[in-house]
Structure formats: C-alpha cells, structure tokens
C-alpha cells in the first residue's frame, strides 16, 4: 500500500516579538489577564511592509524542501492553507510557485482557517495515495497582525493571534506502518457567524451591526468609511461559545483517528493540537489522560497562528527531538466554520 509521509519540515516566525505588556500601550489589558485566559505570553508580528503571508511561507518551504533532499523544481503540486492571503485573489499558492521559480505546477488554496493545515494534509495525502503526485508542498501561513483591532474594543481577539508559517513536503512510501495512517475531516456551519470576519464580503452586509448606515449603503457597499468607522472590518469571535464547542470536538476527532486504527490514547507519542488556547489543549490532555510528554504546546511563545500553528508546533517538536522515527503522532485542529480535523501518522 502506498501512503504519504512527511520527508521534510520547516517553519518561519518573524523576528519581531510582541509581549503582553507591549499590547497594554494600545488597549486596556494586562499580562495577567491574557495569560489567565489564553496561556499566551508573547507572539511574533511580521514586518508591516517587508513580510507577507507568502514571503513567510517561502522561508518555511525552503527549509522543508532542503530537508526532504529535493529542490523547488522537484515539487509537483502546492497546497496552501491560510485565512490571511496577500490578495483577495489570486491565492498564495501561485505566489509561492512564482517566488520559488517552480515549474508550471498546480497550486491549490485551502480556506479552512484553524483546521486548514490538517485539511490540506488530507488533500495531499489523497493525491499521493492515488499516484497523481510524488512531491507535494503543503503550507500553512498567516499574517494576522495587519488586520486586528488594536484597541480595548478589539482586545478579546487581538491579544490571541500571531504571525508565522510552517511547511512540509509529502512523498510516497511503501514501508509498512509508516506515514499518514488516516485523516478525519468534519464541519458544522450552523454557528458559522460566531467566529468570522464578515467584511469585506459578498453577503450584502447581512451580518453585523449596521444601524448607523442608510439603506443604500447597506445594500451596495463592499467596503466603506462607515464600515471602518463602526469596526465592521475586523474579525468577530464569541469566545465562550467557541471554547464550549472546541472542548467537545477536539477529543472526539482524536478518538476517531485512534479507533480507526485500533489504537488508544496511551499509544500516542506526541499530540500536536492546533494552538488556539492553552486552556483548550490542557482540557483535551486531561480528557484523554495524556502526560505532559505526550502533548506539545507553544502558544505561549507564538500565540494562535491559525493555519500555521500545527506545522510550526510539529516542526519545533521535531527539531527539539521530541518526535523520532517510529513515533505515533496525532495532529488535531478546530476552528471557524466550524471545521475540525485530525490526522494520525507514524513518523
């Protein structure tokens, strides 16, 4: 049986470290308040004009490709997961292809927010299994800092997110028990609007508070000064509702992966959860009865990097020697949509 395996992995985070105390200059918050609710101590912010979602992705991809022992010319497909693309369109996949001077290969963009990388990994896995491609570059990259509300009004969202990128190279393997064993994808759009960025969008401004707008503005605008003045162009999150859903779906999708392969939580060598909130990860760890050595968290240093968080954490854990050949590794994510997913692999 042909499976896909990760043969190269890389990450990139910007040099600019932003602490919780740094954020107190812009909003009514505190280091204690942020750490108590999220576990975050600091995050990285990209250079305002010199770095983009794509440039960070390229840096991570270079490392992953080199570690896989190939060149950019060997890549035959790109899958790019992000919610913060350089442009509304085109997507970042083609920008990576251009920047790395690759052949005229296919490039697919995945818009599944926090679960985007695990979704992208699953898509790449299917292509490898069918034999369609042999060297797939899978990327998760985000530049959140350019689109957050740095005021007391927006602090519940702004303090959480950071910038960065992670990438892996997928290649086929026929070695028994090696590679991606299974992936599991789910969604429930019933509460899509409780974690969303409504504007700009094509929904005729159906969502949000538009009491100050006249009828013509509401029906026609894509972006306006009135929208900016009333903060309708920033992400919205009902944090408690997201938390309640996440602590149910995270352990469910992890157990689904384990049961599909006849395994138990005790068999996991390393769980890499999406770095949404340290409290969520701790709850999942307790629910599954995992030790500290079986779970890797780095949200304390990087914040929530959405589609980039899983590959960044996976890369960092591997670089620190916490993941070795033969280890059972579980990746799991939950986020906006809602969408959630898991992947179980033998390293």
C-alpha positions in Angstrom: 0.0 0.0 0.0 1.3 3.5 -0.9 1.0 6.0 1.8 2.3 9.6 2.1 4.9 10.6 4.6 6.4 13.8 5.7 10.0 13.9 4.5 10.8 17.5 5.1 9.5 20.1 7.5 10.3 23.8 8.1 9.0 26.8 9.9 9.4 30.6 9.9 8.4 33.1 12.5 9.2 36.9 12.3 11.9 38.4 14.4 9.5 41.0 16.0 8.5 39.7 19.4 5.4 41.4 20.9 4.8 40.7 24.6 1.6 41.1 26.5 2.9 44.2 28.2 3.6 45.7 24.7 -0.1 45.4 24.0 -1.0 47.4 27.1 0.1 50.5 25.1 -2.9 50.2 22.8 -5.6 48.6 24.9 -6.9 48.1 28.4 -5.4 44.7 29.2 -2.6 43.1 31.3 -0.1 40.3 31.1 -2.0 38.5 33.9 -5.4 38.9 32.1 -4.1 37.5 28.8 -2.1 34.6 30.4 -5.0 33.6 32.6 -7.5 33.3 29.7 -5.2 32.1 26.9 -1.8 31.0 28.2 -0.1 33.4 25.8 2.9 35.3 26.9 4.1 36.7 23.6 3.6 36.4 19.8 5.5 37.4 16.6 4.4 40.1 14.2 5.6 40.3 10.7 7.3 43.4 9.3 4.4 45.7 8.2 5.6 46.1 4.6 8.6 43.8 4.2 6.9 40.5 5.0 3.7 38.9 3.7 1.9 35.6 4.2 3.6 34.4 1.0 7.2 35.5 1.9 6.9 33.8 5.3 5.6 30.7 3.6 8.6 30.7 1.2 11.0 30.8 4.1 9.4 27.8 5.7 9.1 26.0 2.4 12.8 26.4 1.6 13.7 24.6 4.8 11.2 21.8 4.3 12.4 21.2 0.7 16.0 21.2 1.7 15.3 18.7 4.5 13.4 16.5 2.1 16.6 16.3 -0.1 14.9 17.8 -3.2 14.8 21.2 -5.0 11.9 23.5 -5.7 12.0 22.2 -9.3 11.0 18.7 -7.9 7.8 19.9 -6.3 4.8 18.9 -8.5 1.9 20.3 -6.5 1.3 23.1 -3.9 -1.4 23.2 -1.3 -1.5 26.5 0.7 -3.7 27.0 3.7 -4.4 30.5 5.0 -7.1 32.9 6.1 -4.9 35.9 5.5 -3.8 35.8 1.9 -1.7 38.5 0.3 -4.6 39.4 -2.0 -8.4 38.8 -2.0 -7.5 36.9 -5.2 -5.4 35.3 -6.6 -4.4 32.9 -3.8 -1.0 32.5 -2.2 -0.2 29.1 -3.9 0.6 30.7 -7.2 2.7 33.4 -5.5 4.8 30.7 -3.9 5.2 29.0 -7.2 6.4 32.3 -8.7 8.7 33.2 -5.9 10.4 29.8 -5.8 10.7 29.7 -9.6 8.9 26.3 -9.7 7.6 24.6 -12.9 4.1 25.3 -14.0 2.6 23.0 -11.5 -0.9 23.1 -9.9 -1.5 25.3 -6.8 -4.5 24.8 -4.5 -5.6 27.2 -1.8 -7.4 25.9 1.3 -9.7 28.3 3.3 -10.4 26.3 6.4 -8.9 28.7 8.9 -7.6 27.0 12.0 -8.1 23.5 10.7 -6.7 24.5 7.3 -3.3 22.7 7.5 -4.8 19.4 8.6 -7.4 19.7 5.7 -4.5 20.5 3.3 -2.5 17.5 4.6 -5.5 15.2 4.0 -5.9 16.5 0.4 -2.2 16.0 -0.3 -2.4 12.5 1.2 -5.1 11.5 -1.3 -3.1 12.8 -4.2 0.0 10.8 -3.1 -2.0 7.6 -2.5 -3.5 7.7 -6.0 -0.1 8.3 -7.5 -1.1 11.6 -9.1 1.8 13.5 -7.4 5.1 12.5 -5.7 6.4 15.7 -4.2 3.7 17.9 -2.6 4.4 21.1 -0.8 1.9 21.7 2.0 1.9 25.1 3.7 0.2 26.9 6.5 1.0 30.6 6.8 -0.7 33.6 8.4 -0.1 37.4 8.8 -2.8 38.3 11.3 -1.2 41.5 12.6 -2.2 43.7 9.7 -5.9 43.1 10.3 -6.5 43.2 14.1 -8.3 45.9 16.1 -5.6 47.1 18.4 -8.0 48.9 20.9 -9.8 47.9 24.0 -12.9 47.3 21.8 -11.0 44.5 20.0 -8.8 43.1 22.7 -10.6 39.8 23.1 -9.4 38.9 19.6 -6.3 41.0 19.1 -4.3 39.6 22.0 -4.7 36.0 20.7 -3.2 36.0 17.2 0.3 36.0 15.9 2.1 35.6 12.6 4.2 32.8 11.1 4.4 29.9 8.7 5.1 26.2 8.6 5.5 23.8 5.6 6.0 20.1 4.9 6.9 18.0 1.9 4.8 14.9 1.3 6.3 12.0 -0.6 5.1 8.4 -1.2 6.3 5.4 1.0 5.6 1.7 0.8 7.2 1.0 4.1 4.7 -1.0 6.3 3.1 1.2 9.1 4.9 4.4 8.0 3.4 7.7 7.0 -0.1 9.1 7.3 -2.4 6.3 8.6 -5.7 8.2 8.3 -7.2 11.7 8.3 -10.7 12.7 9.5 -12.5 15.9 8.4 -15.7 17.4 9.8 -17.8 20.6 9.6 -20.9 22.2 11.1 -21.9 25.6 9.7 -24.9 26.1 12.0 -22.9 28.7 14.0 -20.6 30.0 11.3 -21.1 33.6 12.3 -19.9 33.4 15.9 -16.3 33.2 14.7 -16.0 35.1 11.4 -14.7 38.1 9.6 -17.8 39.4 7.8 -16.3 42.2 5.7 -15.3 42.7 3.1 -17.7 40.1 1.6 -20.4 39.5 -0.9 -23.3 38.9 1.5 -24.8 42.3 1.0 -23.8 43.2 4.6 -26.4 40.9 6.1 -24.2 40.3 9.2 -23.1 42.8 11.7 -24.4 46.0 13.3 -25.4 48.5 10.6 -27.8 50.6 12.5 -25.9 53.8 11.5 -26.0 53.0 7.8 -28.6 54.2 5.4 -30.5 51.7 3.1 -28.4 52.4 0.0 -25.1 51.8 1.9 -26.3 48.5 3.4 -27.4 47.1 0.0 -24.4 48.2 -2.1 -21.1 48.6 -0.3 -18.2 46.2 -0.3 -16.1 48.4 1.9 -16.9 52.0 3.1 -15.8 54.6 5.6 -18.9 53.9 7.6 -18.0 50.3 7.9 -14.5 51.2 9.0 -15.8 53.7 11.5 -18.0 51.1 13.1 -15.3 48.4 13.2 -17.2 46.1 10.8 -13.9 45.1 9.0 -12.4 43.3 12.0 -12.8 39.6 13.0 -15.6 38.8 15.4 -15.5 36.0 18.0 -17.9 34.7 20.6 -15.1 33.2 22.7 -17.1 31.3 25.3 -19.2 29.6 22.6 -16.1 28.6 20.6 -14.5 27.2 23.7 -17.5 25.1 24.5 -17.6 23.5 21.1 -13.9 23.0 20.8 -13.5 21.0 24.0 -16.1 18.6 22.7 -14.9 18.2 19.1 -11.2 18.1 19.8 -11.2 14.9 21.8 -13.9 13.4 19.6 -11.9 13.7 16.4 -8.7 12.5 18.1 -10.5 9.4 19.3 -12.0 8.9 15.9 -8.5 8.7 14.4 -7.3 6.3 17.1 -10.3 4.0 16.9 -10.0 3.9 13.1 -6.5 2.4 13.5 -7.2 0.2 16.5 -5.2 2.4 18.9 -5.7 4.1 22.3 -4.6 7.5 23.7 -1.8 5.7 25.6 -0.3 4.8 22.2 0.2 8.4 21.2 3.9 9.5 21.4 3.1 13.1 20.5 -0.2 15.1 20.1 0.2 18.3 18.2 -3.1 20.3 18.8 -3.9 23.5 17.0 -2.6 26.3 19.2 -5.9 28.0 19.8 -5.9 28.4 23.5 -3.7 26.7 26.1 -6.7 26.1 28.3 -8.4 24.1 25.5 -5.2 22.0 25.0 -5.0 21.3 28.7 -8.6 20.2 28.8 -8.1 17.8 25.9 -4.9 16.5 27.5 -6.8 15.8 30.8 -9.8 14.3 28.9 -7.6 11.8 27.1 -5.4 11.1 30.1 -2.2 12.1 28.3 1.0 13.1 30.1 2.9 16.4 29.5 5.4 14.5 27.5 2.7 13.4 25.0 1.4 16.9 24.2 3.3 19.8 22.6 2.2 23.3 23.1 4.0 26.5 22.0 1.1 29.0 22.0 2.9 30.7 25.0 5.6 32.0 22.6 3.7 32.4 19.3 0.0 32.9 20.0 -2.6 31.5 17.7 -1.2 31.4 14.2 -4.3 29.7 12.8 -3.4 27.5 9.7 0.3 27.8 10.6 0.1 26.7 14.2 0.1 22.9 13.6 3.1 22.8 11.2 5.0 25.3 13.4 4.4 23.2 16.5 5.2 20.0 14.6 8.4 21.4 13.3 9.5 22.7 16.6 8.7 19.5 18.4 10.7 17.5 15.8 13.7 19.9 15.9 13.8 19.5 19.7 14.0 15.7 19.4 10.5 15.2 20.8 9.4 13.3 17.7 11.5 10.3 16.5 11.2 7.8 13.7 8.5 5.3 14.5 6.6 7.6 16.8 2.8 7.8 16.6 1.9 11.4 16.0 -1.6 12.9 16.1 -2.4 16.3 14.6 -5.8 17.8 15.6 -7.4 21.2 14.9 -10.7 23.0 15.5 -11.7 26.4 14.2 -14.0 28.8 12.4 -16.7 27.3 10.3 -16.9 25.3 12.5 -14.5 22.8 11.0 -12.4 20.3 12.8 -10.0 17.6 11.7 -7.3 15.1 12.8 -4.5 13.2 11.2 -2.7 10.2 12.6 0.7 9.3 11.3 3.7 7.1 12.0 6.8 9.2 11.8 
